[in-house]
Amino acid sequence: MSITSTTSLPPARRRWPVYAATTAAVAATAVVGGRAVDADSTWYRTLAKPPWQPPSWAFGAVWTPLYASIAWAGGRALLNAQGEQRRALATSLGVNLTINTAWNWLFFRRRSPAAGVAGTVLLDLSNADLIRRTAGADRTAATALLPYAAWCAFATELNIDITRRNRSEDR
C-alpha cells in the first residue's frame, strides 16, 4: 500500500514555475531569518541551555533538508489544489514561512527567549494548519512536512527550557 495522491501533476513545463516560487519563498525565509541569528554573541553564549540541546552545527544540518522538503511539499500541494483550496493553501504556507522567519528575530534580535516561545508556539499551530491544508490537496506532500513539524515541536520544548533556565536573569 502506498501513500500517494490520487491527483496527477501537470506536465513538467507547467510545474517548474510553482516549484521555483516555493523554493524562492523558502530561500527568502532562510536568508531573512538567518540574518537575525548570532549564535556567537555573548548574549546567546551565556544563556543557560539544557544538556540535551543539539550542537550548533546540527541546526544547519537539520534545517537544510527541512527547508527543501517545505519547498517541495508546498509546490506539489499547490499543483494539486484548485480554486479556493489553492488560495488558502498558499496563504497558509506564506503565514507559516513568515512565522518561521519571525522566530529568529524574536529570539535572537530581541534577545528574548520568552518572545521566542510565543513565536514557536505560533509556528507549531501554523504547522498543524499547513499540514491539514496540504493533506487536503496531496497526502504525500503532507507526509513530507511531518519532520518539519516534529523539529519545530522539539524547538518549542528547547525554547521553553531555555526560557525557564534564564527567567531570573535580566537579559
trRosetta pair geometry for C-beta under 8 A, 3 or more apart (Angstrom, degrees):
i j d omega theta_ij theta_ji phi_ij phi_ji
3 139 5.5 -110 176 121 97 119
3 140 5.9 149 121 -85 86 72
3 143 6.0 86 118 -38 143 155
4 139 7.5 95 129 67 7 103
4 140 5.6 13 -126 -53 44 126
5 76 7.9 -174 -20 162 148 109
5 80 5.8 -83 -171 -117 154 156
5 137 7.9 -13 -126 137 131 56
5 138 4.3 -34 -86 -134 134 81
5 139 6.1 168 -82 31 67 76
5 140 5.5 -88 -29 10 88 107
5 141 7.5 23 -55 -5 126 93
7 80 4.3 119 89 -145 145 105
7 137 7.5 -52 26 178 152 63
7 138 6.7 -90 48 -88 118 88
9 15 6.1 30 167 -88 116 129
9 76 7.2 -63 -96 -141 124 75
9 79 5.4 25 -136 134 88 138
9 80 7.0 -60 -91 -68 69 86
10 14 4.1 -56 127 82 133 128
10 15 5.8 174 74 -57 88 81
10 79 6.2 -130 15 -166 95 109
11 14 5.4 81 64 16 75 100
11 15 7.1 -141 103 -13 35 95
12 15 5.4 -59 -140 33 36 114
12 16 6.5 42 168 -35 71 97
13 16 6.9 -38 -145 13 25 109
14 17 7.4 -51 -169 25 39 102
14 18 7.9 30 145 -7 62 110
15 18 5.9 -70 -165 40 47 108
15 19 6.0 33 150 -13 83 111
15 75 7.4 78 -177 164 87 114
15 79 5.9 8 -122 -107 85 145
16 19 5.7 -59 -142 45 36 107
16 20 5.8 41 157 -25 70 107
17 20 5.4 -52 -142 37 31 115
17 21 6.4 34 156 -22 64 103
18 21 5.8 -53 -151 33 30 110
18 22 6.6 22 155 -11 64 104
18 75 4.9 128 127 -150 93 86
18 78 5.4 -170 -166 94 124 121
18 79 5.4 148 92 -67 166 92
19 22 5.9 -55 -143 41 34 104
19 23 6.0 35 156 -20 66 109
19 71 7.1 72 -163 157 71 94
19 72 7.3 13 -134 -113 103 50
19 75 4.0 51 -95 -145 63 159
20 23 5.8 -57 -144 40 27 112
20 24 6.2 29 156 -21 64 107
21 24 5.8 -53 -145 36 29 110
21 25 6.4 28 155 -18 63 106
21 75 7.5 140 61 -100 80 93
22 25 5.6 -52 -146 37 34 112
22 26 6.3 30 156 -15 66 107
22 70 7.6 -155 170 128 107 70
22 71 4.6 142 126 -154 97 64
22 72 7.6 178 108 -44 137 15
22 74 4.1 168 -141 93 136 116
22 75 4.2 -133 23 -57 144 86
22 78 6.9 -176 -58 11 125 138
22 93 7.3 -56 -124 170 99 151
23 26 5.9 -57 -145 40 30 107
23 27 6.1 31 155 -20 65 108
23 71 4.4 63 -91 -160 59 138
23 75 7.4 5 -32 -50 79 131
24 27 5.7 -54 -142 38 29 112
24 28 6.3 33 156 -21 64 105
25 28 5.8 -53 -149 35 29 111
25 29 6.6 35 149 -22 61 103
25 71 7.6 160 61 -108 84 84
25 74 7.6 -93 68 115 130 161
25 93 7.3 65 120 139 153 111
25 94 7.1 -87 -158 -101 140 69
25 97 5.7 -83 156 -93 102 178
26 29 5.4 -48 -152 31 36 118
26 30 6.5 35 151 -18 65 103
26 67 5.0 142 168 -173 118 90
26 68 7.8 147 130 -80 154 24
26 70 5.2 149 -110 91 131 112
26 71 4.3 -99 12 -68 150 97
26 74 7.4 173 -50 23 115 143
26 97 6.6 -119 -96 -116 52 128
27 30 5.7 -53 -150 36 34 111
27 31 6.2 28 154 -16 67 108
27 67 7.7 101 -78 166 46 131
27 71 7.9 38 -32 -83 77 136
28 31 5.8 -56 -142 41 31 108
28 32 5.9 20 165 -9 69 112
28 97 7.7 60 80 162 93 133
29 32 6.4 -60 -136 44 21 100
29 33 5.8 15 166 -10 61 118
29 67 7.3 -174 79 -130 114 112
29 97 4.4 -105 -82 -167 135 99
29 98 7.9 -104 -109 -66 101 28
29 100 5.4 25 -171 90 128 122
29 101 5.0 -123 -146 -61 71 101
30 33 6.1 -61 -137 45 20 106
30 34 5.7 23 162 -23 60 117
30 63 7.2 138 -120 150 107 121
30 67 5.5 16 -64 -118 125 157
31 34 5.7 -58 -142 37 22 112
31 35 6.7 33 156 -31 59 100
32 35 5.9 -44 -155 18 32 116
32 36 7.8 28 150 -16 56 99
32 101 5.1 8 95 -146 110 129
33 36 6.2 -60 -169 27 40 109
33 37 7.2 37 144 -25 69 106
33 100 6.4 -58 -73 129 150 78
33 101 4.2 -129 -67 -129 95 60
33 102 8.0 -52 -104 -2 95 23
33 103 7.3 20 -141 58 118 80
33 104 4.1 127 -168 5 79 144
33 105 7.5 -104 -128 -27 59 82
34 37 5.5 -53 -152 24 45 115
34 104 7.0 -83 -63 -144 21 167
35 104 7.9 106 58 124 55 140
36 104 3.9 130 70 133 125 103
36 105 4.5 -115 -113 -81 158 59
36 108 4.9 133 143 72 89 120
36 109 4.6 -73 -153 -36 103 110
37 104 5.3 -67 -54 -154 86 116
37 108 5.1 -162 -108 -57 43 171
38 41 4.1 65 119 -35 112 110
38 44 6.5 177 98 -3 71 136
38 108 5.9 139 26 -175 73 121
39 44 5.5 -118 -142 121 39 155
39 45 7.9 93 163 -63 56 76
39 56 5.6 131 154 -136 152 126
40 44 7.4 42 37 63 11 123
40 45 6.9 15 -161 -49 33 116
41 44 4.7 86 61 12 91 99
41 45 6.7 -165 87 -5 45 89
41 108 7.7 134 14 -160 141 92
42 45 5.8 -61 -140 43 29 109
42 46 6.0 16 165 -11 66 115
43 46 6.5 -75 -152 41 19 100
43 47 7.1 35 152 -41 59 95
43 111 5.2 -60 172 -130 154 122
43 171 6.4 113 -154 -171 99 108
44 47 5.8 -37 -157 2 37 115
44 108 7.0 -6 -73 -123 126 86
47 113 7.2 130 -142 -56 138 129
47 162 6.0 22 159 -163 128 109
47 165 7.6 93 169 94 80 114
47 166 5.5 -42 -149 -71 85 146
47 171 7.3 38 -93 -117 88 162
48 162 7.3 163 85 -143 63 63
48 165 3.9 -131 98 147 114 121
48 166 5.4 172 37 -66 93 83
49 53 4.7 -30 161 -7 119 154
49 161 7.8 71 -158 112 52 106
49 162 5.8 -9 -111 -103 69 97
49 165 7.1 176 -83 70 19 158
50 53 5.4 129 66 -32 74 89
50 158 7.0 -129 33 -135 121 71
50 161 4.7 -12 -35 143 129 143
50 162 7.3 -101 -10 -65 87 66
50 165 7.1 -165 -56 -40 72 146
52 158 8.0 -131 96 -103 92 92
53 158 6.0 103 -107 -145 85 118
53 162 7.9 64 -83 -68 133 107
54 58 3.7 -88 157 69 127 150
54 59 6.8 150 91 -52 122 70
54 62 7.7 62 103 -19 170 137
55 58 5.2 109 62 -11 69 104
56 59 6.3 -42 -169 12 46 111
57 60 6.4 -58 -167 39 47 105
57 61 6.2 43 144 -18 75 115
58 61 5.3 -63 -146 45 37 114
58 62 5.9 32 158 -19 73 109
59 62 6.0 -59 -145 39 26 104
59 63 6.0 16 163 -14 65 114
60 63 6.0 -56 -130 41 28 104
60 64 6.2 37 169 -31 63 105
61 64 6.6 -47 -148 20 20 112
62 65 7.2 -74 -168 43 32 92
62 66 6.1 24 150 -16 70 119
62 151 6.0 159 163 -132 127 142
63 66 5.3 -64 -141 44 36 113
63 67 5.8 38 163 -23 74 104
64 67 6.2 -55 -148 33 24 106
64 68 6.7 23 153 -16 59 107
65 68 5.3 -52 -147 38 39 116
65 69 6.2 40 154 -21 69 103
65 147 8.0 -22 114 109 105 146
66 69 5.7 -55 -149 36 32 109
66 70 6.5 35 151 -22 65 102
66 147 6.3 -134 -105 112 89 103
66 148 4.8 127 -161 -97 103 83
66 151 6.0 -72 -95 33 149 156
67 70 5.6 -50 -148 32 35 113
67 71 6.5 35 154 -18 65 103
68 71 5.9 -55 -151 36 32 110
68 72 6.3 26 154 -14 66 109
69 72 5.7 -55 -142 42 33 109
69 73 5.8 28 161 -15 69 111
69 144 4.9 -160 -169 164 104 100
69 145 6.8 169 137 -88 109 44
69 147 6.6 58 63 57 169 114
69 148 6.2 -157 87 -42 120 112
70 73 6.1 -56 -136 43 25 105
70 74 5.9 26 162 -20 62 113
70 93 8.0 142 178 -148 97 100
70 97 7.7 133 157 -85 141 97
70 145 6.9 73 -102 -112 65 87
70 148 5.9 92 -68 -90 98 157
71 74 6.0 -57 -142 38 22 110
71 75 6.3 20 159 -16 60 110
72 75 6.0 -62 -151 38 26 109
72 76 6.2 22 157 -16 65 111
72 141 7.6 -157 122 -127 73 87
72 144 6.4 -86 92 153 108 158
73 76 5.8 -56 -143 39 29 110
73 77 6.1 25 161 -16 66 110
73 134 6.2 17 160 -155 107 146
73 138 7.9 -171 -161 89 71 120
73 141 4.0 130 -155 -167 76 82
73 142 7.2 133 -165 -62 123 21
73 144 4.2 -168 -77 82 118 121
73 145 5.1 -178 133 -53 170 91
74 77 6.1 -59 -144 40 25 106
74 78 6.1 24 159 -17 64 111
74 93 4.9 95 -132 -129 122 144
74 134 7.6 -80 -97 -104 48 119
74 141 7.5 155 -44 -173 18 126
75 78 5.9 -59 -145 38 27 109
75 79 6.3 28 157 -20 64 107
76 79 5.8 -57 -152 34 29 112
76 80 6.6 13 155 -8 63 111
76 138 5.5 -126 131 102 98 167
76 140 7.0 -75 141 89 149 101
76 141 4.3 -172 86 -83 116 122
76 144 7.9 80 39 27 141 146
77 80 5.9 -67 -150 44 32 104
77 81 6.1 29 155 -24 70 111
77 89 5.8 -147 132 -174 114 144
77 133 7.7 90 166 120 142 79
77 134 4.4 -74 -104 -140 157 80
77 137 4.3 97 -165 85 81 130
77 138 4.6 -140 -101 33 66 114
77 141 4.2 -158 -54 106 93 160
77 142 7.3 91 -88 -52 128 70
78 81 5.7 -56 -137 34 32 109
78 86 6.0 81 -151 -147 68 91
78 89 6.1 -173 -90 108 70 127
78 90 6.2 70 -113 -75 117 88
78 93 7.7 -47 -60 -10 114 154
78 137 7.4 37 -65 152 21 163
80 137 4.5 133 92 168 102 92
80 138 4.4 113 42 -55 155 109
80 141 7.5 -167 24 -2 132 138
81 85 4.4 -140 -162 115 103 100
81 86 3.8 154 114 -82 106 71
81 89 5.0 179 -27 13 174 148
81 136 7.6 57 -104 101 106 92
81 137 3.9 -48 -66 -113 92 134
81 138 7.9 -94 -43 -15 81 93
82 85 6.0 41 58 50 51 110
82 86 5.6 -7 -132 -27 4 116
83 86 6.1 121 52 18 26 100
83 87 7.2 -54 144 -2 39 100
84 87 5.5 -53 -145 38 37 111
84 88 6.1 35 157 -18 69 106
85 88 6.0 -56 -146 39 27 109
85 89 6.2 28 154 -19 63 110
85 133 7.7 167 -167 -164 75 89
85 136 6.3 -134 -152 120 120 123
85 137 6.2 151 151 -77 121 101
86 89 5.7 -55 -145 38 29 112
86 90 6.3 30 156 -19 65 106
86 137 7.6 97 -87 -103 63 140
87 90 5.8 -55 -147 36 29 110
87 91 6.3 30 154 -18 63 107
88 91 5.7 -55 -149 37 31 113
88 92 6.3 33 152 -21 65 106
88 133 6.0 -144 121 -138 100 133
89 92 5.6 -52 -146 36 31 113
89 93 6.4 31 154 -18 64 105
89 133 4.7 176 -101 149 75 120
89 134 6.6 112 -140 -79 113 55
89 136 7.8 -144 -76 66 115 108
89 137 6.0 6 -82 -21 156 144
90 93 5.8 -53 -148 37 31 111
90 94 6.3 31 153 -18 64 108
91 94 5.7 -56 -147 38 31 111
91 95 6.2 30 156 -18 66 105
92 95 5.8 -53 -145 37 29 110
92 96 6.2 32 154 -22 63 108
92 126 7.4 162 -169 -167 77 80
92 129 5.4 -145 -142 127 119 104
92 130 4.8 165 148 -96 112 68
92 133 4.8 139 23 33 166 157
93 96 5.6 -56 -148 36 29 115
93 97 6.4 25 157 -16 65 106
93 130 6.2 101 -84 -130 55 113
94 97 6.0 -56 -145 38 29 106
94 98 6.3 31 155 -20 63 107
95 98 5.7 -58 -150 36 31 113
95 99 6.4 27 155 -16 66 106
95 126 5.8 -147 118 -137 100 123
95 129 7.9 -15 81 87 131 137
96 99 6.0 -57 -149 38 29 106
96 100 6.2 35 151 -24 64 107
96 123 7.3 88 -152 -144 69 70
96 126 4.5 164 -101 150 75 120
96 127 6.7 104 -133 -77 119 51
96 129 7.7 -161 -68 73 107 99
96 130 4.8 20 -62 -60 150 141
97 100 5.3 -48 -145 33 34 119
97 101 6.5 36 154 -18 64 102
98 101 5.8 -54 -152 36 31 110
98 102 6.2 33 151 -24 65 109
99 102 5.3 -52 -142 35 34 116
99 103 6.8 49 157 -35 63 91
99 119 6.5 168 -172 -167 82 80
99 122 5.2 -138 -146 116 134 108
99 123 4.7 178 131 -87 119 75
99 126 5.1 156 36 0 153 161
100 103 6.4 -44 -163 11 28 111
100 123 6.0 101 -81 -125 58 122
101 104 6.4 -58 -174 27 42 108
101 105 7.1 26 143 -8 71 109
102 105 5.6 -64 -155 43 44 110
102 106 5.9 43 151 -23 77 107
102 119 5.5 -154 111 -137 97 123
103 106 5.6 -58 -145 38 31 111
103 107 6.0 15 164 -7 69 112
103 116 6.1 68 -165 -144 81 75
103 119 4.0 161 -102 132 70 132
103 120 5.6 73 -123 -68 129 73
103 123 6.1 -16 -55 -40 130 140
104 107 6.3 -63 -140 45 23 100
104 108 5.5 -18 180 21 65 118
104 109 7.3 60 131 -9 69 98
105 108 7.0 -58 -109 56 18 84
105 109 4.6 -22 -154 29 59 129
105 110 6.8 65 147 -16 62 93
106 109 7.5 23 -22 50 10 87
106 110 5.4 -24 -159 23 37 129
106 112 6.2 -76 169 71 69 104
106 115 4.0 -144 -177 131 100 105
106 116 5.1 159 109 -80 103 52
106 118 7.0 -127 -175 65 153 95
106 119 4.3 170 37 -32 156 142
107 110 7.1 61 6 50 5 91
107 111 7.9 31 159 -110 39 18
107 112 6.7 -117 -120 70 32 57
107 113 6.3 41 -136 -103 85 43
107 115 6.8 -161 -71 85 45 88
107 116 3.3 54 -84 -87 96 124
107 119 7.0 -110 -35 45 90 139
107 159 7.0 -93 -102 -128 131 117
108 111 7.0 5 -178 -76 25 52
110 115 5.2 -11 88 54 148 156
111 171 5.9 -134 153 139 108 96
112 115 3.7 50 106 14 125 111
112 116 6.4 169 101 -15 67 81
112 171 7.9 166 -94 94 45 102
113 116 5.1 -53 -150 35 37 120
113 117 6.6 46 151 -26 67 95
113 159 6.3 176 -165 -169 85 77
113 162 4.9 -141 -137 111 141 102
113 163 4.0 -172 128 -86 116 75
113 166 5.9 105 16 62 149 127
113 171 7.8 47 0 69 99 142
114 117 5.6 -43 -154 24 36 113
114 118 7.0 36 148 -15 62 98
114 163 5.3 111 -76 -138 60 124
115 118 5.6 -49 -156 33 39 113
115 119 6.4 39 147 -17 67 106
116 119 5.5 -56 -148 39 34 113
116 120 6.1 26 158 -16 70 108
116 159 4.9 -137 123 -154 111 127
116 162 7.9 -10 77 77 141 125
116 163 7.3 -162 63 -64 101 111
117 120 6.0 -58 -141 40 28 103
117 121 6.2 30 158 -20 65 106
117 156 7.3 84 -141 -154 66 72
117 159 5.1 174 -84 130 66 114
117 160 5.7 89 -117 -85 117 65
117 163 5.4 -19 -43 -38 129 156
118 121 6.0 -56 -148 35 27 109
118 122 6.5 27 153 -16 62 107
119 122 5.7 -58 -152 38 31 111
119 123 6.3 33 150 -22 66 106
120 123 5.1 -46 -145 34 39 117
120 124 6.5 46 152 -23 65 97
120 152 6.7 -177 -161 -175 89 85
120 155 5.6 -140 -142 114 136 100
120 156 4.4 178 134 -96 121 75
120 159 5.1 140 14 29 154 158
121 124 5.6 -47 -151 31 34 113
121 125 6.7 33 150 -15 63 103
121 156 6.2 100 -75 -134 58 123
122 125 5.7 -55 -151 38 35 111
122 126 6.1 35 151 -19 67 108
123 126 5.4 -54 -144 40 33 113
123 127 6.2 41 153 -26 65 101
123 152 5.4 -128 125 -165 116 133
123 156 7.7 -162 66 -70 103 104
124 127 5.6 -48 -148 29 31 115
124 128 6.8 33 152 -19 61 100
124 149 7.4 91 -138 -156 64 80
124 152 5.7 178 -84 127 70 113
124 153 5.9 89 -117 -88 116 70
124 156 5.7 2 -49 -56 132 148
125 128 5.8 -50 -155 31 34 112
125 129 6.7 31 149 -14 64 105
126 129 5.6 -54 -150 39 36 111
126 130 6.1 36 153 -20 68 107
127 130 5.6 -54 -142 39 30 111
127 131 6.2 29 159 -17 66 106
127 145 7.3 176 -162 160 88 114
127 148 6.7 -165 -133 115 120 96
127 149 4.2 146 162 -109 136 91
127 152 5.6 171 -47 61 152 151
128 131 6.0 -54 -145 37 27 108
128 132 6.3 29 154 -20 62 108
128 149 7.3 101 -66 -135 55 132
129 132 5.7 -56 -147 36 30 112
129 133 6.3 22 158 -12 66 109
130 133 6.0 -59 -145 42 28 106
130 134 6.0 29 156 -20 65 111
130 145 6.5 -146 117 -170 108 158
131 134 5.6 -55 -140 40 29 112
131 135 6.1 35 157 -25 64 105
131 142 5.2 93 -163 -155 72 92
131 145 5.1 -161 -96 94 88 133
131 146 7.2 80 -122 -77 135 62
131 149 6.1 -14 -47 -53 138 145
132 135 5.9 -54 -150 32 26 112
132 136 6.9 30 150 -23 59 102
132 142 8.0 83 -71 -131 11 129
133 136 5.7 -50 -157 26 36 116
133 137 7.1 17 152 -5 63 105
134 137 6.0 -69 -158 44 36 101
134 138 6.5 -53 173 58 73 79
134 141 5.1 -122 179 110 111 105
134 142 4.2 155 105 -84 103 79
134 145 6.0 101 59 -4 164 146
135 138 7.5 -102 -128 73 22 36
135 139 5.5 39 -145 -104 73 62
135 142 3.7 39 -74 -75 74 164
137 141 7.0 -22 90 52 97 137
138 141 4.0 57 96 13 116 113
138 142 6.6 168 94 -14 61 84
139 142 5.4 -53 -146 37 37 114
139 143 6.3 42 154 -23 67 102
140 143 5.7 -51 -151 32 32 113
140 144 6.7 35 149 -22 62 103
141 144 5.6 -52 -154 30 35 115
141 145 7.0 35 150 -20 63 102
142 145 5.8 -57 -159 30 37 112
142 146 7.6 58 145 -42 62 87
143 146 5.8 -27 -166 -8 43 117
144 147 7.8 -44 179 21 43 98
145 148 5.2 -55 -165 39 61 119
145 149 6.1 60 141 -21 83 102
146 149 5.6 -55 -146 38 36 110
146 150 6.2 36 156 -21 68 106
147 150 5.5 -54 -144 38 34 113
147 151 6.2 35 157 -20 67 104
148 151 6.0 -54 -147 36 27 108
148 152 6.4 25 155 -16 62 108
149 152 5.7 -56 -147 39 31 111
149 153 6.4 35 153 -22 65 104
150 153 5.7 -52 -149 34 32 112
150 154 6.5 34 150 -18 63 104
151 154 5.5 -52 -152 36 34 115
151 155 6.3 37 148 -21 66 104
152 155 5.3 -49 -145 36 36 115
152 156 6.5 45 150 -26 63 97
153 156 5.5 -44 -153 26 34 116
153 157 6.9 33 150 -15 62 100
154 157 5.8 -56 -156 36 34 110
154 158 6.3 33 148 -17 67 107
155 158 5.4 -53 -145 40 35 114
155 159 6.0 37 155 -21 68 106
156 159 5.8 -55 -145 38 28 110
156 160 6.3 31 154 -20 63 106
157 160 5.7 -52 -146 35 30 113
157 161 6.4 30 154 -19 63 106
158 161 5.8 -56 -150 36 30 111
158 162 6.4 29 153 -17 65 105
159 162 5.7 -52 -145 37 32 111
159 163 6.3 35 153 -21 64 106
160 163 5.7 -55 -150 36 30 114
160 164 6.4 30 153 -19 65 106
161 164 5.7 -53 -148 36 31 112
161 165 6.3 28 156 -17 65 109
162 165 5.8 -58 -145 39 30 110
162 166 6.2 -2 164 6 66 116
163 166 6.5 -79 -143 51 23 90
163 167 6.4 55 155 -69 63 85
164 167 5.9 -20 -151 -28 29 117
166 169 5.2 -60 -167 41 73 113
166 171 6.2 -4 167 -12 124 140
